[in-house]
């Protein structure tokens, strides 16, 4: 089908080309044939007496066409006139036909060897050349205009002027249906259960309408980036096997007024013509932001007009109930409330970062096409990637494959995956980075401080690995396996702060001075302290209040609290961070021998693991908390 279309376009352009060449040829021919120069009777007599004239044609007894001999065209009399070879070359007006003929007769009698014929020709008005001189330029202009219009209507890159109000949605129908199904979506069990109802309705709508039920008009997928929102929408299209219109929220935005609203109308018009159908709008926050929040009057008029049109199409008069809108965003807090109300996006499905079991399933999906080692434990990989999204896990699998290929391996093993995780978390390894002996020792004791404090605190995350090999912008790192908990206590946050302060505390304890290497640690601790006080209400002096705005509508130029409260928050932040620092110093002072041993082992091996720390400090006193799913709890 595509080939035939291409041939049609090619033939059409060939017709254009032949027509233009023909018009140009006629124009050139007409400029060569039939074009002559007007002369007066004096010049005519000169050419006649010089013997330059070959023949004369009297036209309508009004004027004469003069033909010059080919041998004389280039002489001094005619060279400046640039005469053509065919002729006629000159035109002379006849005032008295009788006198004109007598002149020619006299010349012929005087020059019998060079007689000139002078037939009288009756000719209609020469309108052909005049008409062609008008038609040909106009025809060429019309052809150019048609060509430009075709390009502007979508024929070439950037040619979207006349169809700028048309929707840019990509249609997936039965001819190019998505091959992605729910089997390709690992995890997201709760979200899949929600959208299955939509798929069932689109497949058999009578089952629901017979009972008087109505399917939700819209489903909003909310969650952090990379959690599988777009993938889930593609799976819905693949399962439902109905026309699926996919586009991004930014596709509605243009610099021209009214374009966004026009594209919304065109999108729903196309969807209704193919109903039942699904419209998927990715990153809907590009057009769905809350109205009236602009600092400049009229700055968001165009975007708001687009949003208003979307609201009308989703829940207005004459809406089609067989068109379902699925949208995705990671900024649901900034969406307009009119958009998220019942009747438009009836359901909001939150897609969180995958948990342990879900990460295992995601690893299983992405390793299907990889040549992995038989002894590769997916449970182990899932435990090493807490807080990773589905996109992150896909990236890990790809990086592991690249690492195995780099080392000429035939199978991807555990070490390749660990190296991929390290690279994504910490950055590219820089073994050739220049550091002094003193800096290396400082980094070793800094990381040993983190490891020691985390090992000896109850609520600290279990240690995985410690390294002093530079990665990314850091000279070393201590990596932990954070507990996947739903609730966090004040004590747990404080222990995490102590672990972050352990690096600087070790520097002061061993070297009696501190460095700038604790910048990221201080940033983390300060944010945690502020969250404890201002967001979670975990501070006695500030009290059980929160200044967190879940709607995201708070102005960045004003504070939700007074200057007194701001001062109090700053004082409490300083107090908590200082307390965490002192506790870290105390722990390291009491276990200085273990700290030094870990640091020396780091300087020797550069990378140590949980088993190495356990051999120095002994086993941790606290066991890992076992977690089960809600639906598995016995009542």
N, C-alpha and C positions, 0 to 999 in steps of 0.2 A: 504493500500500500504506500509506503513512504517513497519507494522507487518511482512509482507512477506519478505521484505528486511532484517529485523533483523533475521528472521529464516534462511535465506540463509547464512548469515554471520556466524551464530552459527553452522550450519551443516558443512560449510567449515572449520572452526577451529577444529571441531571434527575429520574430516578427517586428518588434520594435526597431531592432537594428537595421533590418532590410528597408523598412519604411523610411527611416531617417536618412539612410544612405541614398535612397531613391530621390527623396526631396532635395537633398544637397546636390545630387547629380543634375537634376533638372534645373536647379538654380544656377549651377555653374555653366550648364549648356546654354541656358537662356542668356547668361551674361556674356558668353562667347559669340553666340549666334544672334543676329538681329540687333545688336548694339552698334551704333554709329555716332559720328560726331557731326554736329551742325556746322555748316560753313556758309559764307556769303557768296554772292555772285563773283566778286573780285577774285577770291581764292579758287573758285571753280574754273574761271577763265585761265588762271595761271597754271593749274594742274592740266587743263586741256591743251594749252599751248606747249607745255613741257613734254607732252606725250605720255603722262603717267596714267591716264584713264584707260581702262580696258573695255568697260561697257557701262551703260546707263539704263536704268529702268524708271520710266515715268509712272508714278503712282497716282491714280485718281485725278490726273491733270493738275495736281496741287503741289507736288514736290517730286524730286528725283533722287533715287538712290544711286550713288556713285561707287563703282568698283575700281580699285587701283590694281595695277599689274603687280603680281607677286614679286617680280624682280625690283620693283620700285618702292615697295613698302618700307624698306629700311633706309632709303636715302634721306638726305637732309630735310626734304620737304615734309616727310611723314614720320620720321623717327621719333620726334617728340610726342606725337599723338598715340604711340603704342597701339597700332592697329592690329586687329586679329587677322588670321590668315584666310578666313573664309569669306568675309564681307557680307553685306555691303559695308563700306568704310566711311562714307560721308553721306550727308543729306543736305540738299540745297533746295530752298523754297522757290517755286516757279510763280513769278508775278504775271507773266504773259506767255502762255503756252506756245503761241505762234512765233514770237521772237526767239524763244528758247530752242525751238526746232530749227529755225533758220541758222542759229549759231552752230548747231551740230552739223547741219547740212553743209555749211560753208567750210567747217573743219574737215569733213570727209572729202569734199572736193579738192581741198588744198593738200590733203595727205591721203592719197588713195591707198598707200601701203599700210596705213594705220586707221582704217575706218572704224567707227564706233556705232554699234546698234543702239537704238533708243525706242524699244517697244513701249506702247502705252498699256499699262496693266491696271485693271480695275480690282481693287482690293477692299474688303470690308475693314472696318476699323480694327486695328491691331490691339484687341482687348485681352488676348491670351497672355502676352507678356506682362501687361499691367496687372491682370488678375493673379498670375503666378507670383509676382513680386509681393503681393499681399498675402496670398494663401500660404506660401511656403514658410515664411517666418512665423506666421500665426500657428501653422501646423506643428512646427518644431517646438514652439512654446507650449502648445497643448500637450504634446508628448512628454516634455520635461515635467510639466505640472502633474500629469498622471503618474509618472515615475516617482516623483517626490511624495505625492499623496499615498502611494502604495507603500513606500518606505516608512512613512510616518504612521501608517495604520498598523504597523507591526511587522513589516517586512524585513527590517534590519536592526542591528544593535543600536539601541537608544532611540529607535523610531516608535515612540509611543505617544505622540502628541494627540492624535485624533481618537485613540482608544484609551486615553489616560484614565478615564473614569471606569474602565472595565476591571473586573476583579482579576487578581493575579493568582488566584487559587489553583493549585495543581490537582487535577481530577484523577482519582484511581477508581476505575470501574471494572467490569468483568473482563475487559480486554487487558488491563494492566493492574490486576488486583494485587494487593499486598500479600506476600507469602508468609508473613509473620502471624503466628497464632499465640494463644495463651501458653502453649507448651514451650515457646521461646522466651517467655517472661518468667524468670526465676524469682522466687520470693513474691512479695506484693500480694499475698493471699487474700487479705482483707479487701484491698482495692479491686482485685479481680472478681471477687464475689459481688461487689457493688455494680460493676460494669456489665456483668453477665446478664443482669436484668434488662439492660438496654439492648444487648445483642438478641436476647430471646424475644423482646418486643418487635424488633425490626424483622426477625424471622417469622414470627407468628403473632401479629398485632391483635387478631380477633380474640385470642386467648385472654387478653387483658381488657379490651374494650367491651367484651360481652358481659363483664361484671361491672361495667361502669367506671373502671379505673382509667387513669391517665398516666402515661409515661412522663417522667421528668423531662422538661424542655432543654435543660442544660446541665452539664456535669463539669465541675471545676476541679481539676487536679492540682493540688498544692503540695509543695515539698521542696527541699534543697536541690541545688543543681546536681544533675547526674544520677538521680534516684530512679529514673525510668518512666517519667511522665509521658514523654513523647513516644517511647517504645510501647507503653500500654495503649495509647491511642491508636497506634499502628496495628496492634493486636486486635483491638476492637473492630477495626476496618476489615482485617483479614478473617475474623470469625463471623462477622455479620454478613459479609459478601454483598454489601450494598454500596452504591456510589459514595465515595469518600473525598471530600474537598479539604485539602490541607494548605495552610498558609500561615505566615507569621503576623503578629500584631503590627510590626513595622511596615508590612506591605500596604497598609492603609494610609500611611503617612506620606504626604507630598507637600511641596511648596505651594501648589496651586490651591486656591480656595474651592471648597466643595468636592474635591476629588475623593477624600476619604468616605464621605457619606454616599457618594455615587458608587464607589466600589462595594460598600456594604449592601446597597440595594441590588446591585448586579449579582453579588455572591448568593444572596438568598433567593433571587429569581432563578438562578441556575440550579440551586439545591432543590427548590420546590418543583422545578420541571422534571427532576429525576427522583422525586420522593418515592419511597422512604430513603433518606440519605443522612449522612453525617457530615457536619462541618467541624473541622478541627482548627482552632486558632492557638498557635503556640506563642508564648510570651505575650499574653493578652494585656499585661500591665502597660504596654506601649501605648494603648489607646483607652484603657479602662481606669486610669487614675482618677481619683476623686476630683470632682469639679469645684471650681471656685477657689483653688489653693494657689493660684499664680500670684506672684508679687507684683507683676506688671499687668495693668488693665488691658484685656483683650489679647494677652499673649497666647492663651490656650484656646482661642475661639475655634480654630479649625479642628483641633483634637476633640474638643467638647462636642462639636457638631457631629463628628464621626461616632462618638460614644452615644449621643442622643439617637442617631439613626439605628445603631445596634440595639439599643434598648427597645425602640419601636418595633424592629423586626422580630425580636425575641418574644415580646409580650405586648402586642398591640392588636388593633382590629385587623381581622383577616389573616392572622398568623396560621401557619400550617403546622399541625401537630405531628406530622411525620418527618419533620426536619429536626434533628437533635444536634445541639451545639456542645462540643467538647472543647474545653479550653485548659491551658496549662500555664502556671506561673509559679515563681518562687517568692513573690511579693504580694500575697493575698491581703496583707494589712493595708496596702495603699489603694486598693480597688474601691471604686465608687459603690456606696451601699445600695443604690438602685440597681446595680448590676448583679450583686450577690444575693438579692432578696429572693424569696420564694416566688415562683412563676417565671423566673429567668434561669438562674443557676440554682436549681432546687437542691442539688446535692454538692457538697464539698468533700472530696476524698483527699485526706492527708496522706501523702506517701513519705514516710520517714526513712532515715538511713537504715539499711538492712541490719538485722541482728545476726547472731552467730549462725543459726540454722539457715537463714536466708543467704548469708554470704557463702556458705557451703554450696548451696544450690546454684548461686551465680557462678562460682568457680567451676561447677560441673558443666554449666552451659557453655562457658567460654573456653573450656579445655577439651570440648568434644572434637574440635577440628585440629587440635594440637597433638603432636607426637610426644606424649609425656611418659616418664618412667613408670613402671608398674607399681613400685613401692611408694609413689607420691601420695601423701596423706592430705586430703582436702580439708579434714577437720583441723589439722595443724595450721594450714594456710588461713583458714577462716579465723582462727584464734589470733593470728598475727596481724590481722587487719581490722581492728575495731575503729569505728567511725568512718570507714571507707564506703563510698557510694558504689553503685553498680558500674558507673563509668570508670571510677578509679580501679576497680577490680579488672575490668576489661583492659585497661592500660597496663596493669601489672602482668597479665597473661601475655600481652604483646611484647612487653619489655623482656620478660623471661625468655620468650622465643628468640628475640634478637640477641640476648646474651649467650644463649646456648649456641646459636649459629656463629657468633663471634669466636667462641672457643672450640669450634669444629666438633660439636657434640651431635650425636644422632638422636638423642632423646633429651627432653627438658626435665631436669631433675629438681630436687628440693633447693639446692644451692642457687640455682638460676632464679627461682622465685624469690628467695630471700634477698638476693642481690637486687632484684627488681623493686622489691618493697623498700629496701634501703635507699635506692636511687630516687624513688618517688618521694619518700618522706624527707630525706636529708639532702638530696641533690647529687650531682655527679661527684664521684670520688676524685680527690686531687692529691695524689701521693707525691707529686713533684713540687708541691708548694713549699716555698722557702720559709722556714721558721728557725728561730734560735733555740739553743739548748734550754735556756731559761724559760722561754715561751712554751716549749714542749712540756717541761716539768709543771708549769703553772696550769696548763690545760689538763694534764693528767690528774693533778690533785683536785682541780675544779670538778671534773667528771666523777672522780672517786668520791667527792663530797656528796654529790647527788645520789650516787649509788648507795652509799652507806646510810644516809638519812632515810631513803626510801625503803631500805631493807629492814630498818629498825622501828618504823612507825606502822601502827595498825591499819590506818585508813589510806596509806599511800598505795599507789598502783604497783603491782608486782614488776620487778625488773626483768627485762629481756636480754639486753645487751648494752655494753659500754664500749665506746671507741674513741680514740684520739686521732683517727685518720680524718683529715679535713674533708668536708663535704659541703658543697654550695658555699655559703658565706660563713659557716661555722667551722671552728677548728677542732671540735669534738662534740660528742653527743651521748646522752644516756637515754635509752629507749625503754618504754614501759608498756605494760598491757593493762590499759585502764578498765576498771570494772564497769560493765554495762548495766548501770542502775537507773531506775526511773525517778528516784527521789534522792536528794543529797542533804546531809546534815551539816551543821555548822562545824562540827569536829572534822568531818571528812574534807571540807574545803580548807580548813586551817592546816591539816596535815599535808595537803598538796602544796600549800604555800611554804611550809617548812622545807619540803623537798626541793622546791625551786630556789630557796635561799641557801641550800646546802653547799652550792658551788662557791659562792662568795665567802661563806663562813669558813670553808676549808682553806681558801687563799689566805685569809687573815690569820687563821690558827697556825698554819705552817710557815708562811713567809712574812707575817706581821705587816702585810700591806695588801691592798686590794687593787684590781684592775678593771678595765672597761668590758671585760668578757661577759659580765652578768647583765648586759643590757636587755636581752630577750627575757631573762628570768625576772628582772625588775618590772618589766612591762606586764608580764603575765600575773605577777603577784598583785600589782596595783589594780589591775582590772578585776581580779577576784575579790579583793578587799572592797572595791567600790560596789560590786554586785551584791556582796553580803550586806552592805549598809544601806545603799540607796534603792536596791531592787527587791531583795528577798526579805527585808525586815529582820535581819539576824543580829542586830546591834542593840544593846540595851539603851544607850543614850539617845539614839535617833528614834528608836521605838518601832512598833509594828506598823510601819507605813512603807509605801513604795512610790517611787517616782518614775516607774517604768510605764511607757506608753505602748500598749499592745497594738493600737490602731495605726501607728506610724504617722499620725497627723500633727504631731507636736512640732511647733516652729523651732528651727535650729537657732534662732536669734534670742530666744527667751528661756530662762530656767524655770522649772516647775516648783522651785522652792525659793525661800528668802535668802538674803545674804548671810544671816545668822546660821541658817541650816547648812548653807554651803561651807561656811567656816567649820561648823561642827563635823560635817562629813570629812573634810580634809584632815582634821585633827584625828578622827577615829581611824582613817586609812593609815596615817602615819603610825598610830599606836599599834594597830594590828600587824602591820608589816615588820615593825621593830620587834614585837613579841615573837613573831615567826622566826626572825633572824636569830634572836637570842636562844630560842629553843634548839635551832639547828646547830648553833655553836656548842651548846651544852652536850648534845648527843655526840658530836664529833670529838669533843674533849674527853668524854668518857670512853670512847672507842677509837682513840687516836692510833693505836697499834694496828687495828683492822684497816683504818683509812690509809695508813702508810703502805701496808701490804698490797692493797688494791691498786694504789697509785704506782708502785714499783712493778706490779704485774702488767699494768697497762703500758708502762714505758718499755717493757720487755716484749709483749705480744701485740700491742697496739689495739687489739680487739679482744675483749673477754665477754663471757656469757654468764647466764644465771648460775650455772654449775660452779664456775670459778668463784663467784662471790659467796656462794653457799659453803664452799670449802674453807673460806677465810672467816666468815661471820657466823657460820652454822645455819641450820634451817630456820625459816621464819616461824614465829610462834602462832601465826594466825592462818587458818585454813580459808580456802577460796569459798565464797558463798555460792551455793548451788541455786540456780534459777530454773523455773519451769513456766510453761505457758499458762495463761489464765484459764483456758478451756480444759486444761489437764488437772486443775485443782479439784479435789473431791469435796463435795459439799456435805 
